[in-house]
């Protein structure tokens, strides 16, 4: 069993923090775990048991410092948190010619579906990244992917590495993201008890369906949209901001505890993303009993209780209005099934033993 583990990531993101929180909670005391990461202006990782080493060096220099750090601490295994192929190069370098050290590639994103985006520029970038990732897949001890669909497709391509590939979805703490009284949540947040409230959490950009979000806000003046995230689609920023005085509430950020209140205060979670690993936001919302409309893409297949709609503004709008036309009894049934789906398929206790086994064996 591995007893000295290093988690390596070259950048900060909320979904990586969520993954780190889970590992912090489940990895046994018998294993000494370090987090090695360059300082990132976007945010700082918070840990409890895991010992954080935050270097002020650039990403390129951290590439070399990782090897030195692993030698000093006698690290047996390195695992990354998502940003391939760069992180894979760094881990290969840190393990090169060291017999008692190996690494695991963990991809929280989606290494294939970028090829099917509308943007030619993104397709070209995804193609070259995918080629590099496939070459690099020869070297790791194991490869973790977050959706069954990805596992099945990549095993077809990486026929020489099939035995290395495992399904390791990012779990959800259903004891943390749990249902609360909707009226109490709205009162706490100063929201109107009679409003039809829709929530979206994440970067407001093309890949997350910013154009679809804007279309829905424009065409549903009778509904209140709460968007929690930074607007990265600068072409649409002014249009989004023009709705702040009518049916849009916009927050740049909310922490995990605050999100519980917003999920519970909402009637519906909207997630029209074009590409995902296995989206965390709709699963958190569903864990709170809030139904979710998600894009019908390969990575959402396993979220069986979500309402899946093709990536199309008109169809999303139709699904949105169909939901609000349902009877209270039917909405309550969808809410119950949403929570049940996450508890049974994605709760952190469901995956704990598998995580420990595959991380440390």
N, C-alpha and C positions, 0 to 999 in steps of 0.2 A: 504493500500500500504506500501511496505517496504521502509524505508527512511535511514536505516543504514546497509550497505552491506559490507561484507568482502570477497575478492577474495583470495583464498589460493592455493598455489602451492609449491611443495617441490623441484623443479628443473627448470632450464632454458632451453628453446628451442625456435627456431625462430617461429615455428607455434603458440606457446603460446603467444609470443610477438605480433604476428599479431592479435590474438584474443583479447589481452589486448588493443591494439591500437583501435580496433573497439569499445570495451566497453567504453573506455576513451572518444570516440567521441559521442556515442549515449545516454549513461545514463544521465538522467536529473539532473540539478543542485540541485533540491530538495532532491536528494538522496546523502548522504555522503558515498563515496566508499573508502575502504582501500584495499591495496594489502599487504598481509602478506606472506613473503617467506624467507627461509634460504638463506644465501649468497652462490652463486654457482660459482666455478672457470670457468665454461663454459661460463658465461655471466651474465650481470646485466640487469634487466628489466628497460625500460624507460617509464615513465608515464607523463601525463600532469595534468588533473584534479584529477585523482586517487592518493590518498595519499599512498606512498610506505613505508612500514615498513620492513626493511631488517635486519634480525637477524643473528648474527654471530654464533649462536648455531648450533649444529648438527641437522640432520633431526629428530632424535629420540627426542631430547630435544625440538625441535620446536613443536612437537606433543603436549607437555604439555603447552608450552608457548602460543599456539594458544588459548587455553581455557581462560587463564589469560587475554590475549589481548582482547578477545571478551567481557569478563566481564567488563573490564575497559572502553571500548568504547560503551558498551551497544548495541552490534551488534545484529541485528534481524535475519539476514540470512547469511550463508556462502556458497560460491560456489567454486568448484575447477576448475582446468584447465587441466585435462587429466590423471594424473598418478594414476589410480586405481590399486589395492585396497588400497594402503597405505594412500592416501589422504582421502579416505572414512573413514578409522579408525580414523584419526585425527579429522575429522569433527564430527563423532559420539561422540567422547570424549568431544569435545568442546560444544556439544549441550545436553549432558547427564544431565537429571533432570533439564533442563532449559526450562520452559514452553513457553517463548516468543522468542525462538530461534530455527530455523530449518536450514536444509542445502539441497543443490541441487548437485547431481553428474553429472558432465559434462565430457563426454568421447570423447576426440578429436581423439582417436585411434580406434582400431577395436577389440572388446572383443571376437569375435568368430573365425575369419578366421585364427588365429594363429594355430588352431587345425589341419588345412589342409596343413601346411607347410611340406617340405620334411624332415626337421631336427627332429629326435626323441627327442632330448634334448629340443628343442623349443616347441614341442607338449606337453611334460610332464609339462613344466613350464606353458604353456598356460592353460592346463587342471586345474591345481590347482588354478591358478589365477582366472579362470572363475568360479569355484565352490565357491571361497571366495566372488567374486563379486556378484554372485547370492544371496548368504546369506545376504550380506550387502545391497542388493537392497530393503530389507524390510524397512529400516530406513529412507531414504531420502524423502523429500517432493515431489521432482520431479527428473526424470532421463532424461538427454538430450543426444541424439546421433546425429551423423553428416551425416548419410545417410539413405534414406528411406528403403534401403535393410536391414540395421541393425535393424531399428525400427520394421519392419515386422517380422524378424526372432526372435528377442529377446522377442517380445510380445507373440510369441508361447511358449517360455520357461518360461517366467515370467508371467504366467496367473494370478497370485495373485497380480501383480503390474501393469497391463496393463494401468490403468487410469493414472499412473504416468509418462509414457514414451512419450517423445515428440521428433519430428524431429527439430533439431537446427543446420543446416549446418554452417560451418565457411564461412562467406561471403567474397567477393572480392570487393575492391574499384575500380570499372571500370573507375572512373574519374581519379584515380591515375595511374593504369595500363592501359594505353591507347596507341593506335597506333601512331607511328612516322614514318617518312620517313626512309626506310631501308638503303639507301645509305648514308644518313647523319649520321645515327647511327653507321654504319661501319667506316665511316671516323673518327668520334669522338673516336672510340675505336681502331683505326689503324688496321682494319681488311680489307682483300682483298675483293673488291666489287664483284669479280667473283667467290669466293669460295662458295661451298655448305656447309652451316654451320648448325650444329646440337647442341642444348644445353641441358644439364642435370644439375639440381640443387638439392643438397641434400647430405646426407651421402653416401659415396661410399662403400657400404657393401652388404652382401648377401641379406638382406631383401629388399634392393632397387634395386636388380638386377645387382650387380657389375660384375658377370660373363657374363651376357648378354651384358652389356656395353663394356666389353673388347673384346668379340667376334665381335661386330659390328665395333669397332675401327680397329681391325686386318683385317677385311674383306672389309673395305671401305677406302683404302688409298687415294682415290680421293676426300674424304670429310673431312671437318675440324670439329672436336669435341671439344666443350667447356664444361668442367666439372667444376662446382663450388661447392666445398664441400670437406670435409676431407675424406681421404682414411682410412676407418676403417677395411677394409678387407686386413689384413696384408699379407695373403698368395698370394694375387695378386698385391700387391703394386709395386714390382719391374717391373712386366710386364707393368703395366700402365705407370710407369715413363720412360720405354724404348721407348715410342711413343712420348715423348715430343719434340723430334727433327724432327718429321715427321708430323703427322696429329692430335696431341692432344695439347690443351691449358688447363692448370689446375690452378685453383685459389682456395685457401682454403676458401675464404669468399668474398662476395660482399653485400653491404647494399641494402635496398629496392630501393633507387633511382638509384643506379648503375644497378640493375637487369632490370629495365625498358629498359635501353639502350641495354643490352645483349639480352633480349627477342626480341626486335625490330630488332636487327641486325641479328637474326637467321632466317633460313628458316623453321626450325622444332624444336619442343621441344620433347624430348624423355624421357619417364618415365616408365621403365620396372619393377616397384615395385611388390613385391610378396604379400604385405599386406599394407593396408592403411585404414584411416578413410574415409575421402573424400579428395584426394590429392590436396594440395593448389598450388603447382608449375605449373602443366599443366593448371590449371584454370587461374593463373596469366598470363601465356604466351598467352593463348587463348584470354584473355581480351585485350592483346596488338595486337591481330590479327595474332598471330603465331600459326599455326596448331600444334596439339599434337598427338603423338602416345603413347598410354598408355596400360598397361597390362589389359587384359580382366578379371577383378576380380569383385566381387559383388559391391564393393564400387565405381566403376567407371561407373556403369550403368546410373546414373543420369547425367553424363557429355555426353549428347547424341551426341554432335558434334565432340567429340574426335574420333580418329581412334583407335579402340580397337583390340588388337592382343593377342592371347594366350601366356602364359609365356614360350616361346620357342625361342632359339637363331636364328634358321633358319627362323622361321616364322616372327620374328621381322626384320631380315635382308631383307626378301622378301618385307615386308611392307614398309621398308625404301626406297628401290630401286624403288618400285612401285610409291611411292610419288614423287620422283625426276624425274620420267618418265612422269608425268602428264603434260598436256598443261598449259601454263601460265594462261589461262582463268579458268581452273579447280582449280588451286592452289588459284587463287584470290577468287573463290567462296567458297572454304573451309575456307579461311582466314576470309571472311565476316561472314560465318555461325558460326565459332568459337567464334568470338567476340559477335555475336548476342545471342548465347547460354548462355554465362556468364552474359551478361547484363540482360537477361530475367529471368534466374533461380537463379543466385547467387550474383547479385549486392547488396551492403550493404543497399541500400534504400529499396529493396524488403523485407528485413527481419527486418527492424528497429522496426516497431510497434510490431511484434511478440516477438522479443527479450525483449523489455521493458515490455511487458505484462507478459511474463512467468518468467522473472527475478524478477520482483517486486510485483507480485500479489500472 
